[in-house]
């Protein structure tokens, strides 16, 4: 499975280029999906808590209960640290395989599953 190029950002870590994108995972969580830019290798999905709930203007105007959308500033330095730690934990980004899942708490990457 390959990340589409549209909507992703590029980052170079240790002379290798990756693509990454941030999306909502629901329930106050975000997911950062990262893949090697060179080939359709193994993806990693890194889940983290959203820092700032933002109310949806559409639901406020409709008079419904507010719907919180998950937001958090994910900096390139965060993505660089995630990639370095995932590689150290055994991620081989050029090899194909099922996506690996991690959780990012503070500055620590925890493997989910296995």
Backbone bond lengths (Angstrom), bond angles and torsions (degrees), N, CA, C in turn:
res aa  C-N    CA-C-N  psi(-1)  N-CA   C-N-CA  omega(-1)  CA-C   N-CA-C  phi
1 X - - - 1.441 - - 1.532 107.85 -
2 X 1.308 116.43 132.07 1.463 120.38 -177.77 1.523 110.49 -114.64
3 X 1.315 115.01 144.57 1.462 119.91 172.90 1.522 108.41 -73.22
4 X 1.314 118.32 137.04 1.458 118.63 174.46 1.524 109.34 -68.51
5 X 1.317 117.48 148.80 1.465 119.87 -179.81 1.517 111.45 -71.39
6 X 1.326 117.20 -34.83 1.456 120.99 -178.80 1.529 109.82 -67.67
7 X 1.306 116.28 128.91 1.457 121.39 177.27 1.521 114.61 88.12
8 X 1.333 117.68 -2.19 1.457 119.66 179.22 1.519 110.01 -102.42
9 X 1.301 115.23 160.47 1.464 121.59 175.83 1.512 108.57 -110.42
10 X 1.314 115.17 156.98 1.457 121.38 -179.07 1.524 109.35 -110.11
11 X 1.335 115.47 145.23 1.462 120.92 176.31 1.529 107.83 -148.06
12 X 1.322 116.23 144.00 1.458 121.34 177.11 1.522 108.19 -111.69
13 X 1.319 115.15 125.91 1.468 123.01 179.73 1.519 107.24 -129.13
14 X 1.316 116.86 122.66 1.464 123.29 179.86 1.530 110.88 50.03
15 X 1.312 115.30 48.63 1.465 125.01 175.25 1.524 114.22 65.56
16 X 1.329 117.67 18.20 1.460 122.33 174.26 1.516 107.99 -121.00
17 X 1.321 116.13 140.55 1.458 120.88 -177.98 1.527 110.29 -100.88
18 X 1.325 114.70 138.11 1.462 123.34 -179.86 1.522 109.37 -127.86
19 X 1.348 115.99 159.17 1.459 122.20 170.10 1.514 107.66 -115.28
20 X 1.345 115.12 145.76 1.454 119.08 -179.45 1.518 110.82 -146.67
21 X 1.319 115.38 155.52 1.455 122.43 179.59 1.533 108.35 -148.46
22 X 1.325 115.49 147.71 1.464 121.80 177.87 1.524 108.35 -111.70
23 X 1.322 116.75 134.54 1.459 120.77 176.11 1.531 109.65 -143.59
24 X 1.316 115.20 167.94 1.459 120.50 179.05 1.525 109.55 -78.51
25 X 1.326 114.96 138.96 1.460 120.51 174.70 1.524 109.97 -107.75
26 X 1.353 116.52 3.10 1.462 121.32 -178.96 1.513 112.29 78.77
27 X 1.310 115.85 166.61 1.459 123.77 176.42 1.522 113.06 51.55
28 X 1.346 116.26 42.85 1.454 120.40 176.41 1.512 114.83 75.24
29 X 1.324 117.45 17.15 1.460 121.75 -178.28 1.529 110.78 -119.98
30 X 1.314 115.09 150.78 1.454 123.61 172.50 1.516 108.20 -117.12
31 X 1.319 116.05 158.62 1.464 120.40 175.00 1.523 108.27 -131.54
32 X 1.335 115.03 130.37 1.458 121.93 174.30 1.527 105.54 -103.76
33 X 1.333 116.02 121.84 1.458 121.23 179.32 1.521 107.53 -106.56
34 X 1.331 116.32 129.28 1.470 122.17 -174.48 1.523 108.87 -130.13
35 X 1.344 115.03 141.51 1.458 120.95 177.49 1.520 109.45 -149.44
36 X 1.305 116.60 150.84 1.457 121.46 174.25 1.523 108.45 -59.61
37 X 1.329 117.41 137.36 1.463 120.91 -177.80 1.519 112.30 -77.40
38 X 1.314 117.63 -22.29 1.458 121.60 -174.58 1.513 114.34 -72.14
39 X 1.295 117.67 -42.92 1.454 122.17 -175.50 1.516 109.36 -142.31
40 X 1.308 115.28 168.85 1.464 120.19 178.20 1.523 109.37 -82.16
41 X 1.310 116.04 69.43 1.454 121.36 179.88 1.518 111.31 -86.17
42 X 1.302 115.91 -165.62 1.455 123.11 -177.01 1.522 111.76 -68.37
43 X 1.304 115.58 132.91 1.463 122.32 175.91 1.520 110.17 -84.48
44 X 1.327 115.71 153.61 1.460 119.40 163.59 1.521 106.98 -121.45
45 X 1.308 114.94 145.28 1.464 122.05 175.90 1.520 106.15 -121.43
46 X 1.322 114.82 122.97 1.458 120.61 -176.20 1.527 107.99 -116.86
47 X 1.326 115.58 117.13 1.460 122.07 -177.38 1.519 109.63 -95.90
48 X 1.328 115.47 141.92 1.462 120.93 178.45 1.523 109.34 -152.11
49 X 1.326 114.77 156.20 1.462 119.55 177.41 1.519 109.75 -71.57
50 X 1.321 114.74 141.97 1.458 120.14 173.75 1.528 107.38 -76.27
51 X 1.324 116.17 141.62 1.461 120.41 -178.72 1.516 113.42 -84.70
52 X 1.333 116.51 -35.58 1.460 120.02 -170.60 1.518 110.07 -127.09
53 X 1.343 118.21 114.70 1.462 118.57 172.82 1.533 109.00 -78.45
54 X 1.314 116.52 132.12 1.459 121.74 179.08 1.517 107.50 -117.35
55 X 1.325 116.67 128.46 1.449 120.23 -178.07 1.524 110.36 -78.02
56 X 1.305 115.89 139.95 1.449 121.45 178.56 1.523 109.52 -77.17
57 X 1.311 116.95 124.34 1.465 121.89 -179.87 1.520 110.89 -62.62
58 X 1.316 118.10 -35.61 1.464 121.51 -178.52 1.525 111.27 -63.14
59 X 1.325 118.45 -41.47 1.460 120.03 -179.25 1.516 111.17 -74.76
60 X 1.348 117.81 -32.06 1.462 119.67 177.10 1.513 110.77 -66.45
61 X 1.342 117.86 -40.91 1.458 121.70 -179.88 1.517 111.39 -68.86
62 X 1.317 117.26 -32.31 1.454 121.35 -179.03 1.526 111.86 -76.00
63 X 1.327 117.28 -10.16 1.455 121.30 179.55 1.519 113.32 83.36
64 X 1.313 116.74 4.12 1.468 120.65 178.10 1.521 109.45 -77.68
65 X 1.315 115.90 170.08 1.460 118.75 173.84 1.522 108.10 -64.01
66 X 1.330 117.70 143.53 1.468 120.01 -176.98 1.523 112.48 -61.93
67 X 1.295 115.54 140.23 1.451 122.13 176.85 1.513 107.33 -105.37
68 X 1.312 117.05 118.63 1.468 120.42 -178.65 1.521 109.89 -82.72
69 X 1.300 115.62 133.49 1.464 121.51 172.96 1.516 107.10 -104.74
70 X 1.322 116.38 141.46 1.451 120.24 -176.19 1.519 110.61 -81.99
71 X 1.326 116.81 132.53 1.464 122.69 178.46 1.520 109.65 -138.65
72 X 1.304 114.82 147.09 1.453 121.61 174.34 1.518 106.87 -167.71
73 X 1.294 115.93 141.82 1.462 119.38 176.36 1.522 108.45 -81.46
74 X 1.316 115.95 113.15 1.460 121.61 176.28 1.525 106.06 -100.78
75 X 1.310 115.68 112.06 1.466 120.88 -177.19 1.523 110.54 -88.20
76 X 1.330 116.43 152.53 1.465 118.87 174.66 1.530 112.26 -55.00
77 X 1.322 117.91 -32.81 1.471 119.49 178.15 1.533 110.99 -65.44
78 X 1.349 117.41 -32.30 1.471 120.72 174.86 1.526 109.91 -64.95
79 X 1.335 116.11 -46.02 1.461 120.86 -178.95 1.528 110.69 -64.24
80 X 1.315 116.14 -39.90 1.473 120.15 177.49 1.529 110.78 -61.03
81 X 1.329 116.72 -44.03 1.468 120.82 179.36 1.529 110.86 -66.00
82 X 1.323 117.05 -39.41 1.464 121.12 178.70 1.525 110.28 -62.67
83 X 1.332 116.80 -46.57 1.471 120.86 -179.47 1.526 110.53 -61.08
84 X 1.324 116.74 -48.18 1.469 120.60 -178.91 1.528 110.79 -59.42
85 X 1.323 117.59 -43.36 1.463 121.20 -178.92 1.531 111.12 -70.04
86 X 1.331 117.72 -39.74 1.466 120.80 179.72 1.530 110.52 -63.69
87 X 1.325 117.26 -41.28 1.464 121.13 177.32 1.526 109.77 -63.08
88 X 1.331 115.93 -41.90 1.466 120.21 178.60 1.528 111.12 -63.08
89 X 1.345 116.51 -31.17 1.470 120.71 179.58 1.532 112.89 -86.71
90 X 1.339 116.61 5.84 1.460 118.50 173.47 1.514 116.58 112.03
91 X 1.315 118.96 0.31 1.460 120.28 177.82 1.523 109.23 -67.79
92 X 1.317 116.17 128.62 1.457 122.32 176.28 1.529 106.64 -114.61
93 X 1.331 117.48 90.79 1.463 121.39 -170.07 1.519 116.13 -61.23
94 X 1.322 119.32 -23.63 1.461 121.00 -178.84 1.526 112.49 -84.00
95 X 1.322 117.32 -19.22 1.462 120.89 -178.95 1.519 110.24 -84.74
96 X 1.318 114.69 143.41 1.464 119.66 176.30 1.523 108.76 -77.41
97 X 1.306 115.27 153.37 1.455 120.48 178.59 1.513 110.18 167.92
98 X 1.311 115.04 173.51 1.459 118.79 178.11 1.523 108.86 -67.51
99 X 1.336 117.31 147.51 1.463 119.89 -179.54 1.533 112.22 -59.03
100 X 1.316 115.54 143.50 1.460 121.67 174.99 1.523 108.54 -95.83
101 X 1.312 116.53 143.49 1.463 121.42 179.32 1.518 110.57 -114.82
102 X 1.326 114.62 136.84 1.458 122.14 178.53 1.517 108.99 -133.57
103 X 1.318 115.23 164.46 1.466 121.87 171.50 1.515 107.56 -123.51
104 X 1.318 116.55 133.72 1.472 123.59 -179.55 1.523 106.94 -104.98
105 X 1.338 115.89 111.07 1.470 121.29 178.45 1.508 108.11 -120.56
106 X 1.329 115.90 114.30 1.455 119.86 -175.45 1.509 108.10 68.08
107 X 1.305 117.03 -115.03 1.460 122.20 176.73 1.525 111.73 -118.75
108 X 1.337 116.46 23.49 1.456 121.01 -174.87 1.527 109.60 -119.64
109 X 1.319 116.53 136.50 1.460 123.72 -179.93 1.529 108.69 -102.37
110 X 1.332 116.08 121.94 1.465 122.07 179.59 1.519 109.26 -113.71
111 X 1.315 117.18 133.31 1.456 121.86 177.04 1.513 109.26 -71.92
112 X 1.337 116.30 136.88 1.475 121.44 175.35 1.517 107.78 -104.95
113 X 1.281 116.70 134.01 1.459 120.46 176.79 1.508 113.42 86.85
114 X 1.314 114.14 -154.54 1.470 125.96 -175.45 1.458 111.66 71.18
